[in-house]
Amino acid sequence: MTKRITARLAMLLAATALVGGGVAEAQLKAIRTATSISPAERKQGDEAHPQLLAEFGGAYAGPQAAYVNRIGQNIAVQSGLSRSPSDFTVTLLNSPVNNAFAIPGGYVYVTRQLMALMNDEAELAGVLGHEVGHVAAQHSKKRQSAATRNTILGVLASVLGGAIGDNGGLLGGLGGLLQNNAMQVAQLATLGFSRSQELEADQLGVQYLKRAGYDPMALSTMLASLANQTNLEARLSGGDARSLPEWASTHPDPASRVRNAQTLASRVGTGGLRNADAFLASVDGVLYGDDPAQGVVEGRDFLHPDLRLRFTVPNGFAMQNGTSAVSISGNGGQAQFSTAAYSGDMTAYIANVFKAVAGDAKITPGTVQRTTVNGIPAYFSSARANSQSGQVDVTVFAYEFAPNSAFHFVTLAKAGGSGVFNPMFGSVRRLTASEAAAIRPRRVDVVTVKSGDSVAALGKRMAYSNYQSERFQVLNRLSATSRLAPGQKVKLVVYANR
């Protein structure tokens, strides 16, 4: 979460649990794809691009950006959408979530976090090719109806619906902001795809790899790493704050697609470039995990060294740190932590937050009440709303950090159940100067294996207090029994200087 946050709540993405079971053996089929980028698509992409950058932490400024752009443009031209690499804008995003996506108009994105999970250039090309495949197959046009879910309150409700058993849309017609076409395009980029669309994009990604001279098997190995990461994140849920990698949410079922991608690769012919050395040289030094400038998640705690604040989520809840808000989810409800313009009138501030949440719908909040939380003036109000599964409570709990600075939670829970968030409301406090200074970023460090090095020994060098070996194994697509050879390159995550 950055200092420059609007009153708009950041879009929540409903994490989809992985579904067990295999995918039927892949059959190469003719997939109808677009053969050009239309002027209308170009205009849509041009307008949506800045909003996507804002949503995902902006463009990463490290030297890896140029490398990703070059690899991405090379794989994108294999789609036939354009023969000119310059018609594609490939962006490495400064985001701590595992994600990649593309939108019409020649815009392709991958996060630095997902790049760090890869182990060679072919895997990078495979992921980007998969995303371009979605655009070439015009899958986004088949998902337009899903855009109606992406109102601020509507999305918040849809996520909560899964947690409290509402299958009919928790808040029904309640609210949401009117959104322009560019915002809808940006949101469509991060909606989930169907199983058949995923398989089509996998097939196209494999074909693009083959055309570009890469090993078509690279997509399957990347999917295997993603499946391993998904399993690890599930184990860390509530302990390291991310219940599922974002790519597992927007691209369901990576585990069951691994064998399918292997079959696809065998049908087009295996063998080709992997370029592991070039890739590892590029990924070396990339920021890993949260950027302290946006705040960091440590277990159940969120800490922001620049804003000098900290809070703790309840047991059983997970956090997702975004550019404009911290999203909080659990079985008892949903919440977001953010800020808005503040002129010294907390009653008006809370009213404006409710207005932003409700959109055109009518919500009647109760009287604003005042309290003090760890020496910080705090104000709160709640409103009850009807839903298809019963009544729900919406609460705004705000804190006055300075005469012109305020922050707030918005929470959503079943009627009478908002008390689950009381410990979180009471946990907000200021960070001391020494506490803020102690928060350090992490980065990827590519090291050379020495004689005697083992997976267990290198795992102990990971900059984490838990699951060190498991994190090291997933990061490098290794197992606990993998043998390392002297001279081999592996990735570590280490602390960096701020």
Secondary structure as UniProt FT lines:
FT   HELIX           39..55
FT   TURN            56..57
FT   HELIX           64..76
FT   HELIX           77..79
FT   HELIX           85..87
FT   STRAND          89..93
FT   STRAND          100..103
FT   TURN            104..106
FT   STRAND          107..111
FT   HELIX           112..117
FT   HELIX           121..136
FT   TURN            137..138
FT   HELIX           139..149
FT   HELIX           152..164
FT   TURN            170..173
FT   HELIX           181..188
FT   TURN            189..190
FT   HELIX           195..212
FT   TURN            216..217
FT   HELIX           218..236
FT   TURN            237..240
FT   HELIX           246..250
FT   HELIX           254..268
FT   HELIX           276..283
FT   TURN            284..285
FT   STRAND          287..288
FT   HELIX           292..294
FT   STRAND          296..298
FT   TURN            299..300
FT   STRAND          301..304
FT   TURN            305..308
FT   STRAND          309..312
FT   TURN            315..316
FT   STRAND          318..321
FT   STRAND          326..330
FT   TURN            331..332
FT   STRAND          333..339
FT   HELIX           346..358
FT   TURN            359..360
FT   STRAND          369..373
FT   TURN            374..375
FT   STRAND          376..387
FT   TURN            388..389
FT   STRAND          390..402
FT   TURN            403..404
FT   STRAND          405..414
FT   TURN            415..416
FT   HELIX           418..421
FT   HELIX           422..425
FT   TURN            426..427
FT   STRAND          429..430
FT   HELIX           433..437
FT   STRAND          442..448
FT   TURN            451..452
FT   HELIX           455..459
FT   TURN            460..461
FT   HELIX           468..476
FT   TURN            480..481
FT   TURN            486..487
FT   STRAND          489..495
//
